[in-house]
Amino acid sequence: MLTFCLLLWAGCGGGPALAPTTTAPLSIAAARAKIQHVVIIFQENRTTDNLFHGLPGADTANYGINSRGQMVPLRPVNMAVPYDLDHSHNGVMFGGGFLTAYDNGAMNGFDGVRCRGNCEGATSYAYVRPDEVQPYFQMAEEYTFADRMFQTNAGPSWPAHQYIISGTSSIDGGPLYVAENPGYANLTALNCTNPQAGNGVYLIDIRTGVETINHPACVDHPTLLDELEAKHLTYKYYVNQIGGLWNGPSAVRHIRFGPSWPHVSMPNVNIFRDISSGRLPNVSWVMPGGPQSDHASITDGSGPSWVASVVNAIGDSRYWKNTAIFVTWDDWGGWYDHVRPPRYNAYELGFRVPLIVISPYAKRSYVSHVQHEFGSILHFTEDVFDLPSLGYTDTRGDDLSDCFDFHQRPTTFHTIAAPRNAVYFMKLPPSNVPVDDDF
């Protein structure tokens, strides 16, 4: 059996990433003529193998390889599990989830990933039962799914939420990047608003991999929000908490104390009100609440319904005809994935995360095998709105051209079937579930 696995290495664990595929450049003129709104839905903590096991046409694994060279079947688990897996980078503070699992490219250290919570039977070698995530499967099968989407940073949520607004987690444009989540002294810490002692983040020198410096949980680098502001385009970042891991703008000093801060819209259900009232911005970032996230140990399992409710609200509105929706996940969450990521420096790239591209111009029932990363979404957005490059991963990342066909007949929207809808989420009281209590 081991010989068989080695012959099918890419499907059994540890396979190399595909080389970036050359595709025709995005038809920028066509994209600008058709797309007036970009919506980025940023979910939590899942790999492609974990969340889309068995998706037709996608490269997903049934087995992994552990540190002893043994084949380990991926076992089905519920979306809502009572434990969390280490998804830090190198574990100055915690346990080194990424470097342990990656194991210098062998991709066989996932059995060494630490667990916190009710960990009986916990394992990284697992996939979510498909019947619990059918809304995701419907979206992926009807539109475009990317099975070579890599998390740009090889670490957890806080830096990932910098990458999705700016293409970097550099603290000031130099080589020192935020690598981990903050060691918050309390769960009300507000990043730049309240950079208390003990709320620091560990930095990595992306040239050397050295990670020893602790820095306040507040950085300052250019962001896509700045470029949208300069171009007088509309934008909003929909989120529930004024600070914390998932509010990227609150951790950028000139955003938190500048003209862009009023564009941070709380609570996140404001997205539904803006759609129904005809005020959807040109660019939107949409963050889940804790229970509606896919974050292990926090989620109540309603994440697929939450995402479907946002997609349905857009699909059933006048905005459908000119919108591109990107659904992706901020980090790997400690779960197994078999595809070895390309490594550009000591912190980029990380493991695969899913990406679904939804639009009347997204290719229908298509699986993209082209290499993408968070910067690819920024690159697409910059092209559509004629914005300059930020000069980070948006420059390196592709433009997602293979995911679209701007000459096809626009797809008619079909409602995504889900157990809960926007009305349900808008009626929920504010959640007290902390989203900062993380590895």
Summary of the structure (lengths in Angstrom):
residues: 439
radius of gyration: 19.9
end to end distance: 35.5
largest distance: 60.3
contacts: 1625
relative contact order: 0.22
helix: 28%
strand: 18%
